[in-house]
Amino acid sequence: MAFHAHGKHRYRLWRADCNTARPHSQIAWQTPAEFATTFNPRRSLALRYAKGSAPAPVASPAQQRTTHAGNEPKTGETRGDVI
């Protein structure tokens, strides 16, 4: 049990380092903490449909294909002549 607790502790230390102090290439070699100070979310897109719904779709949904029970072969069964 002590080994498991030690592993969890090491993971938490690594995660804290990775998420706060270690630079990341995907955010221009900034630390996540540095990037967080420059991050400015684009709220205009989120507020575009302030009434809570998007505009009506241009196309109507495709008609669903129906299957008729009993028409399909059962597992392992074949239909027609098999050569």
Phi and psi restraints in degrees (range 20) as a CNS / XPLOR table:
assign (resid 1 and name C) (resid 2 and name N)
       (resid 2 and name CA) (resid 2 and name C) 1.0 -64.0 20.0 2
assign (resid 2 and name N) (resid 2 and name CA)
       (resid 2 and name C) (resid 3 and name N) 1.0 -35.7 20.0 2
assign (resid 2 and name C) (resid 3 and name N)
       (resid 3 and name CA) (resid 3 and name C) 1.0 -62.5 20.0 2
assign (resid 3 and name N) (resid 3 and name CA)
       (resid 3 and name C) (resid 4 and name N) 1.0 -42.4 20.0 2
assign (resid 3 and name C) (resid 4 and name N)
       (resid 4 and name CA) (resid 4 and name C) 1.0 -63.6 20.0 2
assign (resid 4 and name N) (resid 4 and name CA)
       (resid 4 and name C) (resid 5 and name N) 1.0 -44.5 20.0 2
assign (resid 4 and name C) (resid 5 and name N)
       (resid 5 and name CA) (resid 5 and name C) 1.0 -63.4 20.0 2
assign (resid 5 and name N) (resid 5 and name CA)
       (resid 5 and name C) (resid 6 and name N) 1.0 -40.0 20.0 2
assign (resid 5 and name C) (resid 6 and name N)
       (resid 6 and name CA) (resid 6 and name C) 1.0 -63.3 20.0 2
assign (resid 6 and name N) (resid 6 and name CA)
       (resid 6 and name C) (resid 7 and name N) 1.0 -42.1 20.0 2
assign (resid 6 and name C) (resid 7 and name N)
       (resid 7 and name CA) (resid 7 and name C) 1.0 -63.5 20.0 2
assign (resid 7 and name N) (resid 7 and name CA)
       (resid 7 and name C) (resid 8 and name N) 1.0 -42.4 20.0 2
assign (resid 7 and name C) (resid 8 and name N)
       (resid 8 and name CA) (resid 8 and name C) 1.0 -63.2 20.0 2
assign (resid 8 and name N) (resid 8 and name CA)
       (resid 8 and name C) (resid 9 and name N) 1.0 -40.1 20.0 2
assign (resid 8 and name C) (resid 9 and name N)
       (resid 9 and name CA) (resid 9 and name C) 1.0 -64.4 20.0 2
assign (resid 9 and name N) (resid 9 and name CA)
       (resid 9 and name C) (resid 10 and name N) 1.0 -44.9 20.0 2
assign (resid 9 and name C) (resid 10 and name N)
       (resid 10 and name CA) (resid 10 and name C) 1.0 -62.6 20.0 2
assign (resid 10 and name N) (resid 10 and name CA)
       (resid 10 and name C) (resid 11 and name N) 1.0 -39.8 20.0 2
assign (resid 10 and name C) (resid 11 and name N)
       (resid 11 and name CA) (resid 11 and name C) 1.0 -63.3 20.0 2
assign (resid 11 and name N) (resid 11 and name CA)
       (resid 11 and name C) (resid 12 and name N) 1.0 -43.2 20.0 2
assign (resid 11 and name C) (resid 12 and name N)
       (resid 12 and name CA) (resid 12 and name C) 1.0 -63.0 20.0 2
assign (resid 12 and name N) (resid 12 and name CA)
       (resid 12 and name C) (resid 13 and name N) 1.0 -39.0 20.0 2
assign (resid 12 and name C) (resid 13 and name N)
       (resid 13 and name CA) (resid 13 and name C) 1.0 -64.1 20.0 2
assign (resid 13 and name N) (resid 13 and name CA)
       (resid 13 and name C) (resid 14 and name N) 1.0 -45.6 20.0 2
assign (resid 13 and name C) (resid 14 and name N)
       (resid 14 and name CA) (resid 14 and name C) 1.0 -62.0 20.0 2
assign (resid 14 and name N) (resid 14 and name CA)
       (resid 14 and name C) (resid 15 and name N) 1.0 -44.6 20.0 2
assign (resid 14 and name C) (resid 15 and name N)
       (resid 15 and name CA) (resid 15 and name C) 1.0 -63.4 20.0 2
assign (resid 15 and name N) (resid 15 and name CA)
       (resid 15 and name C) (resid 16 and name N) 1.0 -42.1 20.0 2
assign (resid 15 and name C) (resid 16 and name N)
       (resid 16 and name CA) (resid 16 and name C) 1.0 -62.8 20.0 2
assign (resid 16 and name N) (resid 16 and name CA)
       (resid 16 and name C) (resid 17 and name N) 1.0 -42.5 20.0 2
assign (resid 16 and name C) (resid 17 and name N)
       (resid 17 and name CA) (resid 17 and name C) 1.0 -63.8 20.0 2
assign (resid 17 and name N) (resid 17 and name CA)
       (resid 17 and name C) (resid 18 and name N) 1.0 -45.4 20.0 2
assign (resid 17 and name C) (resid 18 and name N)
       (resid 18 and name CA) (resid 18 and name C) 1.0 -66.3 20.0 2
assign (resid 18 and name N) (resid 18 and name CA)
       (resid 18 and name C) (resid 19 and name N) 1.0 -37.1 20.0 2
assign (resid 18 and name C) (resid 19 and name N)
       (resid 19 and name CA) (resid 19 and name C) 1.0 -88.9 20.0 2
assign (resid 19 and name N) (resid 19 and name CA)
       (resid 19 and name C) (resid 20 and name N) 1.0 -7.5 20.0 2
assign (resid 19 and name C) (resid 20 and name N)
       (resid 20 and name CA) (resid 20 and name C) 1.0 -128.6 20.0 2
assign (resid 20 and name N) (resid 20 and name CA)
       (resid 20 and name C) (resid 21 and name N) 1.0 -43.3 20.0 2
assign (resid 20 and name C) (resid 21 and name N)
       (resid 21 and name CA) (resid 21 and name C) 1.0 -106.7 20.0 2
assign (resid 21 and name N) (resid 21 and name CA)
       (resid 21 and name C) (resid 22 and name N) 1.0 -24.5 20.0 2
assign (resid 21 and name C) (resid 22 and name N)
       (resid 22 and name CA) (resid 22 and name C) 1.0 -86.9 20.0 2
assign (resid 22 and name N) (resid 22 and name CA)
       (resid 22 and name C) (resid 23 and name N) 1.0 127.6 20.0 2
assign (resid 22 and name C) (resid 23 and name N)
       (resid 23 and name CA) (resid 23 and name C) 1.0 -67.1 20.0 2
assign (resid 23 and name N) (resid 23 and name CA)
       (resid 23 and name C) (resid 24 and name N) 1.0 147.5 20.0 2
assign (resid 23 and name C) (resid 24 and name N)
       (resid 24 and name CA) (resid 24 and name C) 1.0 -121.5 20.0 2
assign (resid 24 and name N) (resid 24 and name CA)
       (resid 24 and name C) (resid 25 and name N) 1.0 136.6 20.0 2
assign (resid 24 and name C) (resid 25 and name N)
       (resid 25 and name CA) (resid 25 and name C) 1.0 -65.2 20.0 2
assign (resid 25 and name N) (resid 25 and name CA)
       (resid 25 and name C) (resid 26 and name N) 1.0 -33.4 20.0 2
assign (resid 25 and name C) (resid 26 and name N)
       (resid 26 and name CA) (resid 26 and name C) 1.0 -70.9 20.0 2
assign (resid 26 and name N) (resid 26 and name CA)
       (resid 26 and name C) (resid 27 and name N) 1.0 -13.3 20.0 2
assign (resid 26 and name C) (resid 27 and name N)
       (resid 27 and name CA) (resid 27 and name C) 1.0 -122.3 20.0 2
assign (resid 27 and name N) (resid 27 and name CA)
       (resid 27 and name C) (resid 28 and name N) 1.0 44.7 20.0 2
assign (resid 27 and name C) (resid 28 and name N)
       (resid 28 and name CA) (resid 28 and name C) 1.0 57.5 20.0 2
assign (resid 28 and name N) (resid 28 and name CA)
       (resid 28 and name C) (resid 29 and name N) 1.0 41.9 20.0 2
assign (resid 28 and name C) (resid 29 and name N)
       (resid 29 and name CA) (resid 29 and name C) 1.0 55.4 20.0 2
assign (resid 29 and name N) (resid 29 and name CA)
       (resid 29 and name C) (resid 30 and name N) 1.0 33.7 20.0 2
assign (resid 29 and name C) (resid 30 and name N)
       (resid 30 and name CA) (resid 30 and name C) 1.0 -97.5 20.0 2
assign (resid 30 and name N) (resid 30 and name CA)
       (resid 30 and name C) (resid 31 and name N) 1.0 158.1 20.0 2
assign (resid 30 and name C) (resid 31 and name N)
       (resid 31 and name CA) (resid 31 and name C) 1.0 -77.4 20.0 2
assign (resid 31 and name N) (resid 31 and name CA)
       (resid 31 and name C) (resid 32 and name N) 1.0 156.1 20.0 2
assign (resid 31 and name C) (resid 32 and name N)
       (resid 32 and name CA) (resid 32 and name C) 1.0 -56.7 20.0 2
assign (resid 32 and name N) (resid 32 and name CA)
       (resid 32 and name C) (resid 33 and name N) 1.0 -35.0 20.0 2
assign (resid 32 and name C) (resid 33 and name N)
       (resid 33 and name CA) (resid 33 and name C) 1.0 -65.3 20.0 2
assign (resid 33 and name N) (resid 33 and name CA)
       (resid 33 and name C) (resid 34 and name N) 1.0 -41.2 20.0 2
assign (resid 33 and name C) (resid 34 and name N)
       (resid 34 and name CA) (resid 34 and name C) 1.0 -65.4 20.0 2
assign (resid 34 and name N) (resid 34 and name CA)
       (resid 34 and name C) (resid 35 and name N) 1.0 -43.7 20.0 2
assign (resid 34 and name C) (resid 35 and name N)
       (resid 35 and name CA) (resid 35 and name C) 1.0 -62.9 20.0 2
assign (resid 35 and name N) (resid 35 and name CA)
       (resid 35 and name C) (resid 36 and name N) 1.0 -37.4 20.0 2
assign (resid 35 and name C) (resid 36 and name N)
       (resid 36 and name CA) (resid 36 and name C) 1.0 -60.8 20.0 2
assign (resid 36 and name N) (resid 36 and name CA)
       (resid 36 and name C) (resid 37 and name N) 1.0 -31.8 20.0 2
assign (resid 36 and name C) (resid 37 and name N)
       (resid 37 and name CA) (resid 37 and name C) 1.0 -74.1 20.0 2
assign (resid 37 and name N) (resid 37 and name CA)
       (resid 37 and name C) (resid 38 and name N) 1.0 -22.7 20.0 2
assign (resid 37 and name C) (resid 38 and name N)
       (resid 38 and name CA) (resid 38 and name C) 1.0 -100.2 20.0 2
assign (resid 38 and name N) (resid 38 and name CA)
       (resid 38 and name C) (resid 39 and name N) 1.0 -10.8 20.0 2
assign (resid 38 and name C) (resid 39 and name N)
       (resid 39 and name CA) (resid 39 and name C) 1.0 -70.7 20.0 2
assign (resid 39 and name N) (resid 39 and name CA)
       (resid 39 and name C) (resid 40 and name N) 1.0 125.8 20.0 2
assign (resid 39 and name C) (resid 40 and name N)
       (resid 40 and name CA) (resid 40 and name C) 1.0 -128.8 20.0 2
assign (resid 40 and name N) (resid 40 and name CA)
       (resid 40 and name C) (resid 41 and name N) 1.0 97.3 20.0 2
assign (resid 40 and name C) (resid 41 and name N)
       (resid 41 and name CA) (resid 41 and name C) 1.0 -62.7 20.0 2
assign (resid 41 and name N) (resid 41 and name CA)
       (resid 41 and name C) (resid 42 and name N) 1.0 148.1 20.0 2
assign (resid 41 and name C) (resid 42 and name N)
       (resid 42 and name CA) (resid 42 and name C) 1.0 -85.8 20.0 2
assign (resid 42 and name N) (resid 42 and name CA)
       (resid 42 and name C) (resid 43 and name N) 1.0 89.4 20.0 2
assign (resid 42 and name C) (resid 43 and name N)
       (resid 43 and name CA) (resid 43 and name C) 1.0 -72.0 20.0 2
assign (resid 43 and name N) (resid 43 and name CA)
       (resid 43 and name C) (resid 44 and name N) 1.0 -23.7 20.0 2
assign (resid 43 and name C) (resid 44 and name N)
       (resid 44 and name CA) (resid 44 and name C) 1.0 -59.6 20.0 2
assign (resid 44 and name N) (resid 44 and name CA)
       (resid 44 and name C) (resid 45 and name N) 1.0 -36.7 20.0 2
assign (resid 44 and name C) (resid 45 and name N)
       (resid 45 and name CA) (resid 45 and name C) 1.0 -68.4 20.0 2
assign (resid 45 and name N) (resid 45 and name CA)
       (resid 45 and name C) (resid 46 and name N) 1.0 -37.9 20.0 2
assign (resid 45 and name C) (resid 46 and name N)
       (resid 46 and name CA) (resid 46 and name C) 1.0 -68.9 20.0 2
assign (resid 46 and name N) (resid 46 and name CA)
       (resid 46 and name C) (resid 47 and name N) 1.0 -29.7 20.0 2
assign (resid 46 and name C) (resid 47 and name N)
       (resid 47 and name CA) (resid 47 and name C) 1.0 -95.8 20.0 2
assign (resid 47 and name N) (resid 47 and name CA)
       (resid 47 and name C) (resid 48 and name N) 1.0 1.2 20.0 2
assign (resid 47 and name C) (resid 48 and name N)
       (resid 48 and name CA) (resid 48 and name C) 1.0 -57.2 20.0 2
assign (resid 48 and name N) (resid 48 and name CA)
       (resid 48 and name C) (resid 49 and name N) 1.0 -42.9 20.0 2
assign (resid 48 and name C) (resid 49 and name N)
       (resid 49 and name CA) (resid 49 and name C) 1.0 -108.8 20.0 2
assign (resid 49 and name N) (resid 49 and name CA)
       (resid 49 and name C) (resid 50 and name N) 1.0 71.2 20.0 2
assign (resid 49 and name C) (resid 50 and name N)
       (resid 50 and name CA) (resid 50 and name C) 1.0 -64.1 20.0 2
assign (resid 50 and name N) (resid 50 and name CA)
       (resid 50 and name C) (resid 51 and name N) 1.0 -21.2 20.0 2
assign (resid 50 and name C) (resid 51 and name N)
       (resid 51 and name CA) (resid 51 and name C) 1.0 -78.4 20.0 2
assign (resid 51 and name N) (resid 51 and name CA)
       (resid 51 and name C) (resid 52 and name N) 1.0 -5.4 20.0 2
assign (resid 51 and name C) (resid 52 and name N)
       (resid 52 and name CA) (resid 52 and name C) 1.0 96.9 20.0 2
assign (resid 52 and name N) (resid 52 and name CA)
       (resid 52 and name C) (resid 53 and name N) 1.0 4.6 20.0 2
assign (resid 52 and name C) (resid 53 and name N)
       (resid 53 and name CA) (resid 53 and name C) 1.0 -143.0 20.0 2
assign (resid 53 and name N) (resid 53 and name CA)
       (resid 53 and name C) (resid 54 and name N) 1.0 153.8 20.0 2
assign (resid 53 and name C) (resid 54 and name N)
       (resid 54 and name CA) (resid 54 and name C) 1.0 -82.6 20.0 2
assign (resid 54 and name N) (resid 54 and name CA)
       (resid 54 and name C) (resid 55 and name N) 1.0 164.9 20.0 2
assign (resid 54 and name C) (resid 55 and name N)
       (resid 55 and name CA) (resid 55 and name C) 1.0 -64.1 20.0 2
assign (resid 55 and name N) (resid 55 and name CA)
       (resid 55 and name C) (resid 56 and name N) 1.0 162.4 20.0 2
assign (resid 55 and name C) (resid 56 and name N)
       (resid 56 and name CA) (resid 56 and name C) 1.0 -62.1 20.0 2
assign (resid 56 and name N) (resid 56 and name CA)
       (resid 56 and name C) (resid 57 and name N) 1.0 144.7 20.0 2
assign (resid 56 and name C) (resid 57 and name N)
       (resid 57 and name CA) (resid 57 and name C) 1.0 -67.3 20.0 2
assign (resid 57 and name N) (resid 57 and name CA)
       (resid 57 and name C) (resid 58 and name N) 1.0 152.9 20.0 2
assign (resid 57 and name C) (resid 58 and name N)
       (resid 58 and name CA) (resid 58 and name C) 1.0 -74.3 20.0 2
assign (resid 58 and name N) (resid 58 and name CA)
       (resid 58 and name C) (resid 59 and name N) 1.0 -43.8 20.0 2
assign (resid 58 and name C) (resid 59 and name N)
       (resid 59 and name CA) (resid 59 and name C) 1.0 -103.4 20.0 2
assign (resid 59 and name N) (resid 59 and name CA)
       (resid 59 and name C) (resid 60 and name N) 1.0 151.3 20.0 2
assign (resid 59 and name C) (resid 60 and name N)
       (resid 60 and name CA) (resid 60 and name C) 1.0 -83.3 20.0 2
assign (resid 60 and name N) (resid 60 and name CA)
       (resid 60 and name C) (resid 61 and name N) 1.0 156.3 20.0 2
assign (resid 60 and name C) (resid 61 and name N)
       (resid 61 and name CA) (resid 61 and name C) 1.0 -61.8 20.0 2
assign (resid 61 and name N) (resid 61 and name CA)
       (resid 61 and name C) (resid 62 and name N) 1.0 148.3 20.0 2
assign (resid 61 and name C) (resid 62 and name N)
       (resid 62 and name CA) (resid 62 and name C) 1.0 -67.2 20.0 2
assign (resid 62 and name N) (resid 62 and name CA)
       (resid 62 and name C) (resid 63 and name N) 1.0 147.2 20.0 2
assign (resid 62 and name C) (resid 63 and name N)
       (resid 63 and name CA) (resid 63 and name C) 1.0 -71.2 20.0 2
assign (resid 63 and name N) (resid 63 and name CA)
       (resid 63 and name C) (resid 64 and name N) 1.0 134.2 20.0 2
assign (resid 63 and name C) (resid 64 and name N)
       (resid 64 and name CA) (resid 64 and name C) 1.0 -78.7 20.0 2
assign (resid 64 and name N) (resid 64 and name CA)
       (resid 64 and name C) (resid 65 and name N) 1.0 138.3 20.0 2
assign (resid 64 and name C) (resid 65 and name N)
       (resid 65 and name CA) (resid 65 and name C) 1.0 -75.4 20.0 2
assign (resid 65 and name N) (resid 65 and name CA)
       (resid 65 and name C) (resid 66 and name N) 1.0 136.1 20.0 2
assign (resid 65 and name C) (resid 66 and name N)
       (resid 66 and name CA) (resid 66 and name C) 1.0 -103.1 20.0 2
assign (resid 66 and name N) (resid 66 and name CA)
       (resid 66 and name C) (resid 67 and name N) 1.0 147.7 20.0 2
assign (resid 66 and name C) (resid 67 and name N)
       (resid 67 and name CA) (resid 67 and name C) 1.0 -114.9 20.0 2
assign (resid 67 and name N) (resid 67 and name CA)
       (resid 67 and name C) (resid 68 and name N) 1.0 149.7 20.0 2
assign (resid 67 and name C) (resid 68 and name N)
       (resid 68 and name CA) (resid 68 and name C) 1.0 -108.4 20.0 2
assign (resid 68 and name N) (resid 68 and name CA)
       (resid 68 and name C) (resid 69 and name N) 1.0 118.2 20.0 2
assign (resid 68 and name C) (resid 69 and name N)
       (resid 69 and name CA) (resid 69 and name C) 1.0 -56.7 20.0 2
assign (resid 69 and name N) (resid 69 and name CA)
       (resid 69 and name C) (resid 70 and name N) 1.0 137.1 20.0 2
assign (resid 69 and name C) (resid 70 and name N)
       (resid 70 and name CA) (resid 70 and name C) 1.0 94.8 20.0 2
assign (resid 70 and name N) (resid 70 and name CA)
       (resid 70 and name C) (resid 71 and name N) 1.0 -15.4 20.0 2
assign (resid 70 and name C) (resid 71 and name N)
       (resid 71 and name CA) (resid 71 and name C) 1.0 -80.1 20.0 2
assign (resid 71 and name N) (resid 71 and name CA)
       (resid 71 and name C) (resid 72 and name N) 1.0 -29.3 20.0 2
assign (resid 71 and name C) (resid 72 and name N)
       (resid 72 and name CA) (resid 72 and name C) 1.0 -85.0 20.0 2
assign (resid 72 and name N) (resid 72 and name CA)
       (resid 72 and name C) (resid 73 and name N) 1.0 144.2 20.0 2
assign (resid 72 and name C) (resid 73 and name N)
       (resid 73 and name CA) (resid 73 and name C) 1.0 -67.1 20.0 2
assign (resid 73 and name N) (resid 73 and name CA)
       (resid 73 and name C) (resid 74 and name N) 1.0 149.2 20.0 2
assign (resid 73 and name C) (resid 74 and name N)
       (resid 74 and name CA) (resid 74 and name C) 1.0 -76.8 20.0 2
assign (resid 74 and name N) (resid 74 and name CA)
       (resid 74 and name C) (resid 75 and name N) 1.0 165.0 20.0 2
assign (resid 74 and name C) (resid 75 and name N)
       (resid 75 and name CA) (resid 75 and name C) 1.0 -56.0 20.0 2
assign (resid 75 and name N) (resid 75 and name CA)
       (resid 75 and name C) (resid 76 and name N) 1.0 127.2 20.0 2
assign (resid 75 and name C) (resid 76 and name N)
       (resid 76 and name CA) (resid 76 and name C) 1.0 86.2 20.0 2
assign (resid 76 and name N) (resid 76 and name CA)
       (resid 76 and name C) (resid 77 and name N) 1.0 -11.0 20.0 2
assign (resid 76 and name C) (resid 77 and name N)
       (resid 77 and name CA) (resid 77 and name C) 1.0 -88.9 20.0 2
assign (resid 77 and name N) (resid 77 and name CA)
       (resid 77 and name C) (resid 78 and name N) 1.0 143.0 20.0 2
assign (resid 77 and name C) (resid 78 and name N)
       (resid 78 and name CA) (resid 78 and name C) 1.0 -117.7 20.0 2
assign (resid 78 and name N) (resid 78 and name CA)
       (resid 78 and name C) (resid 79 and name N) 1.0 155.9 20.0 2
assign (resid 78 and name C) (resid 79 and name N)
       (resid 79 and name CA) (resid 79 and name C) 1.0 -116.1 20.0 2
assign (resid 79 and name N) (resid 79 and name CA)
       (resid 79 and name C) (resid 80 and name N) 1.0 141.8 20.0 2
assign (resid 79 and name C) (resid 80 and name N)
       (resid 80 and name CA) (resid 80 and name C) 1.0 84.1 20.0 2
assign (resid 80 and name N) (resid 80 and name CA)
       (resid 80 and name C) (resid 81 and name N) 1.0 -175.8 20.0 2
assign (resid 80 and name C) (resid 81 and name N)
       (resid 81 and name CA) (resid 81 and name C) 1.0 -79.2 20.0 2
assign (resid 81 and name N) (resid 81 and name CA)
       (resid 81 and name C) (resid 82 and name N) 1.0 129.9 20.0 2
assign (resid 81 and name C) (resid 82 and name N)
       (resid 82 and name CA) (resid 82 and name C) 1.0 -111.7 20.0 2
assign (resid 82 and name N) (resid 82 and name CA)
       (resid 82 and name C) (resid 83 and name N) 1.0 125.9 20.0 2
